[in-house]
Amino acid sequence: MTQNQKQTSTLPSIWKTIAAGFELTTRHPWLLLIPVLLDVFLWLGPRLSFSPLVQQLLDQLPVDAAIMDPRPMLDLISTRTNMFTYLSVPLVGVPILMTGLTPEQTPTAPLTVDVANWGSWVGLLIGLTIVGLLLGAIYSTLIASVVVRSEDETVEHSSANIGALLQWIGRTWLRFGLLALLFLVVFLLIVLPISFIGAFVALISQILATFILFAAPVILLWVAVFLSYTPQGMTLNRKSFFPSLADSVRLFQANLLPALSLLLVVVLTRQLLGWLLLSADDGSWLTLVSLLGHAFVSTALSTAMLIFYHDRYRLLPDLNITDSSLEAAN
């Protein structure tokens, strides 16, 4: 116990961990390749629009269905939403700048392809998500290989073997898919019952119904926070699905303040940086600089989270992992 406390006290702070993430990314600039290429594709490449589907729904709404007409806002959102952004899956996908509404001005006029029926939309949603999970698995695996090699330069990492690397990516891809499916199931199990209860309570009290409906995002946020380090465990340790979930919860409990602090820094920095860069976007070729800057910062933060997990995982209580098993896992 005393030895564990001494080891914990010597661990780097989250700021040193973030600095290590930036330093490692600077030494391996090729890690930016996937996020930069994906952002450039979303910026200048063809766009998939489901505006016709939204228009079909709006045409079925009565003109005076509500005090505030939702048509202008929904029409704006649908026309500026690119379905190719589904290639960046939340939590486990490649971090991108060109998410949300597409820029109104670009150096070239991108081709827009309309999705005309709901079957195509569902098929594209599933297909693009699967491809996005693969991109996220490749991106995370490459960063993990760099993190592990930086810890011990004498270790022959499996990334030197193309076959082993592809197997590593494939397993990570599968586990990322299971994690995305889990969050979808949890979302439905939480949101649907609470929405039903809230709608029923609204007949009695609007204030009470508001509090009940507010419980759904709070519970979802709590689940997401405690499972936020699951992708790092799936990538670094290559454990199966449920042990990775358990390790994330245990790591978060054992390092509550630093784990939560790092998570908040990563999320807030990405959100603020994305907002600033998109606000300054003038539709010129200078946007490419923004894409490079965003890719660098986002990759450095992703690397920092993997370094944080790598450092703290070995000190989890009752882990009982030998050096040989650690080497086999890496």
C-alpha positions as CSV (number, residue, x, y, z in Angstrom):
1,M,0.0,0.0,0.0
2,T,2.8,2.4,1.0
3,Q,4.7,1.6,-2.2
4,N,1.6,2.2,-4.2
5,Q,1.1,5.6,-2.6
6,K,4.8,6.5,-3.3
7,Q,4.4,5.5,-7.0
8,T,1.2,7.5,-7.3
9,S,2.9,10.6,-5.8
10,T,5.6,10.4,-8.4
11,L,3.3,10.3,-11.4
12,P,3.4,13.3,-13.7
13,S,0.6,15.9,-13.4
14,I,-1.9,16.2,-16.1
15,W,-0.1,19.3,-17.5
16,K,3.1,17.3,-17.8
17,T,1.1,14.5,-19.4
18,I,-0.4,17.0,-21.9
19,A,3.1,18.4,-22.5
20,A,4.4,14.9,-23.2
21,G,1.5,14.4,-25.7
22,F,2.5,17.5,-27.6
23,E,6.2,16.5,-27.5
24,L,5.5,13.0,-28.8
25,T,3.3,14.4,-31.6
26,T,5.9,16.8,-32.6
27,R,8.4,14.0,-32.9
28,H,6.0,11.9,-35.0
29,P,4.2,14.4,-37.3
30,W,2.9,11.6,-39.5
31,L,0.3,10.9,-36.9
32,L,-1.6,14.0,-38.3
33,L,-2.1,12.3,-41.6
34,I,-5.5,10.7,-41.0
35,P,-7.2,13.7,-39.3
36,V,-5.8,16.1,-41.9
37,L,-6.8,14.0,-44.9
38,L,-10.3,13.4,-43.4
39,D,-10.8,17.1,-42.7
40,V,-9.6,18.1,-46.2
41,F,-12.1,15.6,-47.7
42,L,-15.0,17.0,-45.6
43,W,-13.9,20.6,-46.5
44,L,-13.4,20.3,-50.3
45,G,-14.8,16.9,-51.2
46,P,-18.4,15.9,-52.2
47,R,-21.2,16.3,-49.7
48,L,-24.1,14.1,-48.9
49,S,-27.3,16.0,-48.0
50,F,-30.5,14.7,-46.6
51,S,-32.3,18.0,-47.1
52,P,-35.0,16.3,-49.3
53,L,-35.9,14.0,-46.5
54,V,-36.2,16.9,-44.0
55,Q,-38.3,18.7,-46.6
56,Q,-40.7,15.7,-46.8
57,L,-41.2,15.9,-43.1
58,L,-41.7,19.7,-43.1
59,D,-44.3,19.4,-45.9
60,Q,-46.4,17.2,-43.6
61,L,-46.5,19.7,-40.8
62,P,-49.5,22.0,-40.5
63,V,-48.7,25.6,-41.1
64,D,-49.8,26.7,-37.7
65,A,-48.7,23.6,-35.8
66,A,-46.6,25.7,-33.3
67,I,-46.2,29.2,-32.2
68,M,-42.6,29.2,-33.6
69,D,-42.2,27.9,-37.1
70,P,-39.3,25.3,-37.1
71,R,-39.0,25.3,-40.8
72,P,-36.3,28.0,-41.3
73,M,-34.0,26.5,-38.7
74,L,-34.5,22.9,-39.9
75,D,-34.0,23.9,-43.5
76,L,-30.7,25.6,-42.6
77,I,-29.4,22.7,-40.6
78,S,-30.4,20.1,-43.3
79,T,-28.9,22.0,-46.2
80,R,-25.6,22.6,-44.4
81,T,-25.2,19.1,-42.8
82,N,-22.8,16.7,-44.6
83,M,-23.5,13.0,-43.9
84,F,-19.8,12.3,-44.5
85,T,-19.2,13.8,-41.1
86,Y,-20.5,10.4,-39.7
87,L,-17.0,9.2,-40.6
88,S,-15.9,10.8,-37.3
89,V,-17.6,8.8,-34.6
90,P,-18.0,10.5,-31.2
91,L,-15.6,9.2,-28.5
92,V,-13.7,6.7,-30.6
93,G,-13.5,8.4,-34.0
94,V,-10.9,10.6,-35.6
95,P,-11.1,14.2,-34.2
96,I,-12.0,16.6,-37.0
97,L,-12.6,20.3,-37.4
98,M,-15.2,20.1,-40.2
99,T,-18.0,18.7,-38.0
100,G,-21.4,20.2,-37.5
101,L,-22.6,22.6,-40.1
102,T,-20.4,22.8,-43.3
103,P,-18.7,26.1,-44.1
104,E,-20.7,28.3,-46.3
105,Q,-17.7,29.5,-48.3
106,T,-14.9,27.2,-49.7
107,P,-12.1,27.9,-52.3
108,T,-13.9,25.4,-54.7
109,A,-17.5,24.6,-55.2
110,P,-18.1,21.1,-53.7
111,L,-20.4,18.6,-55.4
112,T,-23.6,18.0,-53.4
113,V,-25.4,14.7,-53.6
114,D,-29.0,14.5,-52.2
115,V,-30.2,11.4,-50.4
116,A,-33.7,11.0,-51.6
117,N,-35.1,8.1,-49.4
118,W,-34.9,6.9,-45.9
119,G,-33.6,3.5,-46.8
120,S,-30.5,5.1,-48.3
121,W,-30.1,7.4,-45.3
122,V,-30.1,4.4,-42.9
123,G,-27.7,2.5,-45.1
124,L,-25.3,5.4,-45.4
125,L,-25.5,6.1,-41.6
126,I,-24.5,2.5,-40.8
127,G,-21.9,2.2,-43.6
128,L,-20.2,5.5,-42.8
129,T,-20.2,4.8,-39.1
130,I,-18.5,1.4,-39.7
131,V,-15.9,3.0,-41.9
132,G,-15.5,5.8,-39.3
133,L,-14.9,3.2,-36.5
134,L,-12.2,1.7,-38.7
135,L,-10.5,5.0,-39.2
136,G,-10.7,5.6,-35.5
137,A,-9.1,2.2,-34.8
138,I,-6.3,2.9,-37.2
139,Y,-5.7,6.3,-35.7
140,S,-5.7,5.2,-32.1
141,T,-3.6,2.1,-32.8
142,L,-0.9,4.1,-34.5
143,I,-0.8,6.6,-31.6
144,A,-0.7,3.7,-29.1
145,S,2.3,2.1,-30.9
146,V,4.2,5.4,-30.6
147,V,3.3,5.7,-26.9
148,V,4.5,2.2,-26.1
149,R,7.7,2.6,-28.0
150,S,8.4,5.9,-26.3
151,E,8.2,4.2,-22.9
152,D,10.8,1.6,-23.8
153,E,12.9,2.0,-26.9
154,T,14.3,-1.5,-26.6
155,V,10.9,-3.2,-26.9
156,E,10.2,-4.6,-30.4
157,H,6.7,-3.4,-30.8
158,S,4.2,-5.4,-32.9
159,S,3.8,-2.4,-35.3
160,A,7.1,-3.6,-36.9
161,N,5.1,-6.6,-38.1
162,I,2.5,-5.5,-40.6
163,G,0.4,-8.7,-40.0
164,A,0.4,-8.2,-36.2
165,L,-0.4,-4.5,-36.7
166,L,-3.4,-5.3,-38.9
167,Q,-4.6,-7.8,-36.4
168,W,-4.3,-5.3,-33.6
169,I,-6.3,-2.7,-35.7
170,G,-8.9,-5.3,-36.5
171,R,-9.5,-6.2,-32.9
172,T,-9.6,-2.6,-31.9
173,W,-12.1,-1.9,-34.7
174,L,-14.4,-4.7,-33.4
175,R,-14.2,-3.5,-29.8
176,F,-14.8,0.1,-30.9
177,G,-17.9,-1.1,-32.7
178,L,-19.2,-2.9,-29.6
179,L,-18.6,0.2,-27.5
180,A,-20.5,2.4,-30.0
181,L,-23.4,-0.2,-29.9
182,L,-23.3,-0.1,-26.1
183,F,-23.7,3.6,-26.0
184,L,-26.6,3.4,-28.4
185,V,-28.3,0.8,-26.3
186,V,-27.7,2.8,-23.1
187,F,-29.1,5.9,-24.8
188,L,-32.3,4.2,-25.8
189,L,-32.7,2.5,-22.4
190,I,-32.3,5.8,-20.6
191,V,-33.9,8.3,-22.9
192,L,-37.0,6.4,-24.0
193,P,-38.4,5.5,-20.5
194,I,-37.5,8.9,-19.1
195,S,-39.2,10.7,-22.0
196,F,-42.3,8.5,-21.6
197,I,-42.4,9.3,-17.9
198,G,-41.8,13.0,-18.5
199,A,-44.6,13.2,-21.0
200,F,-47.0,11.6,-18.6
201,V,-45.9,13.8,-15.6
202,A,-46.2,16.9,-17.9
203,L,-50.0,16.3,-17.8
204,I,-49.8,17.0,-14.0
205,S,-46.9,19.4,-13.6
206,Q,-44.6,21.0,-16.2
207,I,-41.9,21.9,-13.7
208,L,-41.7,18.3,-12.4
209,A,-41.6,17.0,-15.9
210,T,-38.7,19.3,-16.7
211,F,-36.7,17.9,-13.8
212,I,-37.5,14.4,-14.9
213,L,-36.4,15.0,-18.5
214,F,-33.2,16.7,-17.2
215,A,-32.3,13.4,-15.6
216,A,-31.7,11.7,-18.9
217,P,-28.7,13.8,-20.0
218,V,-27.3,13.7,-16.5
219,I,-27.3,9.9,-16.4
220,L,-25.9,9.7,-19.9
221,L,-23.1,12.1,-19.0
222,W,-22.3,10.1,-15.9
223,V,-22.0,6.9,-17.9
224,A,-19.9,8.5,-20.6
225,V,-17.5,10.0,-18.0
226,F,-16.8,6.7,-16.3
227,L,-16.4,4.8,-19.6
228,S,-14.4,7.6,-21.2
229,Y,-11.1,5.8,-20.8
230,T,-12.4,2.5,-22.3
231,P,-11.0,3.2,-25.9
232,Q,-7.5,3.8,-24.4
233,G,-7.7,0.4,-22.6
234,M,-9.0,-1.4,-25.7
235,T,-6.2,0.0,-27.8
236,L,-3.2,-0.2,-25.4
237,N,-4.0,-3.4,-23.5
238,R,-6.0,-5.1,-26.3
239,K,-8.3,-6.6,-23.7
240,S,-11.7,-7.9,-24.5
241,F,-14.8,-5.8,-24.3
242,F,-16.1,-6.1,-20.7
243,P,-12.7,-6.1,-19.0
244,S,-11.9,-2.9,-20.8
245,L,-15.1,-1.3,-19.5
246,A,-14.3,-2.5,-16.0
247,D,-10.7,-1.1,-16.2
248,S,-12.0,2.3,-17.3
249,V,-14.3,2.5,-14.3
250,R,-11.6,1.4,-11.9
251,L,-9.0,3.7,-13.4
252,F,-11.4,6.6,-13.1
253,Q,-12.3,5.8,-9.5
254,A,-8.6,5.4,-8.5
255,N,-7.6,8.7,-10.2
256,L,-10.8,10.6,-10.0
257,L,-9.5,14.2,-9.9
258,P,-6.7,13.9,-12.5
259,A,-8.8,11.7,-14.8
260,L,-11.7,14.1,-14.7
261,S,-9.4,17.1,-15.0
262,L,-7.7,15.7,-18.1
263,L,-11.0,14.8,-19.6
264,L,-12.4,18.3,-19.1
265,V,-9.2,19.9,-20.5
266,V,-9.4,17.7,-23.6
267,V,-13.1,18.3,-24.3
268,L,-13.1,22.0,-23.6
269,T,-9.9,22.6,-25.6
270,R,-11.2,20.8,-28.6
271,Q,-14.5,22.6,-28.5
272,L,-13.0,26.0,-27.9
273,L,-10.4,25.5,-30.6
274,G,-12.9,24.3,-33.1
275,W,-15.2,27.2,-32.4
276,L,-12.4,29.8,-32.8
277,L,-11.0,28.3,-36.0
278,L,-14.4,28.0,-37.6
279,S,-15.3,31.5,-36.5
280,A,-12.2,32.9,-38.2
281,D,-12.7,30.8,-41.4
282,D,-13.0,33.2,-44.4
283,G,-13.4,30.5,-47.0
284,S,-9.9,30.9,-48.4
285,W,-7.0,28.4,-48.7
286,L,-5.8,29.6,-45.3
287,T,-8.4,27.2,-43.8
288,L,-5.8,24.5,-44.5
289,V,-3.6,26.0,-41.8
290,S,-6.5,25.8,-39.4
291,L,-7.0,22.1,-40.3
292,L,-3.3,21.4,-39.7
293,G,-3.4,23.3,-36.3
294,H,-6.6,21.5,-35.2
295,A,-5.1,18.1,-36.2
296,F,-1.9,18.8,-34.3
297,V,-3.7,19.9,-31.1
298,S,-6.3,17.1,-31.2
299,T,-3.7,14.4,-31.9
300,A,-1.5,15.7,-29.0
301,L,-4.5,15.6,-26.6
302,S,-5.4,12.1,-27.8
303,T,-1.7,11.1,-27.2
304,A,-1.8,12.6,-23.8
305,M,-4.9,10.5,-22.8
306,L,-3.1,7.4,-24.0
307,I,0.0,8.3,-22.0
308,F,-2.2,9.1,-18.9
309,Y,-3.8,5.6,-19.2
310,H,-0.5,3.9,-19.8
311,D,1.0,5.5,-16.7
312,R,-1.9,5.0,-14.3
313,Y,-3.1,1.6,-15.5
314,R,-0.1,-0.2,-14.0
315,L,-0.8,1.2,-10.6
316,L,-4.4,0.1,-10.3
317,P,-5.0,-1.7,-7.0
318,D,-5.2,-5.5,-7.1
319,L,-4.2,-5.5,-10.8
320,N,-1.6,-8.2,-10.3
321,I,-0.1,-7.9,-13.8
322,T,3.4,-9.2,-14.3
323,D,6.0,-7.6,-16.5
324,S,5.7,-10.5,-19.0
325,S,2.0,-10.1,-19.4
326,L,2.4,-6.4,-19.9
327,E,4.9,-7.0,-22.6
328,A,2.6,-9.5,-24.2
329,A,-0.2,-7.1,-24.1
330,N,1.8,-4.4,-25.8
